[in-house]
């Protein structure tokens, strides 16, 4: 996370607050998650060099960039976001930061995730849901991990055939609701 400065992904008037461990507004009712939450999510996700990753609800693009750093140029990251203005800002910053293996796209409101580009080794969801979204499970490769805020808890699900192995982080978390599909 230190290799990807949070300030680079915040609106100009908030860059001086980048070191604060709290969610910061990035416009359009969206936030850039607090660093300690992002750390827990990425530890659960456990991206490896060469992984193909889907970042659902990429927001500012900060987590997309961190994942791109972790998977390296031999992997790739595809972010999806429902707010076109955030997508534009994220794309510009990812290019400036030198992550050609990371991209952000406007989410299709009728489709959850990006099934045409899967399967994915890892899927990170930065939006709250009350149930495990089957469309995202279907986009996971065998042995892949899906990390999402589920009923207020951060959960990692690993796909093993038709089964999902579950791991939970300690504590409770608050996110915007998941949209799409």
Secondary structure, 3 states (H helix, E strand, C coil): CCCCCHHHHCCHHHHHHCCCCCCEEEECCEEECCHHHHHHHHHHHCCCCCCEEEEECCCCCHHHHHHHHHHCCCCEEEEEECCHHHHHHHHHHHHHHCCCCEEEEECCCCCCCCHHHCCEEEEEECCEECCCCHHHHHCEEEEEEEEEEECCEEEEEEEECCEEEEEECCCCCCCCECCCC
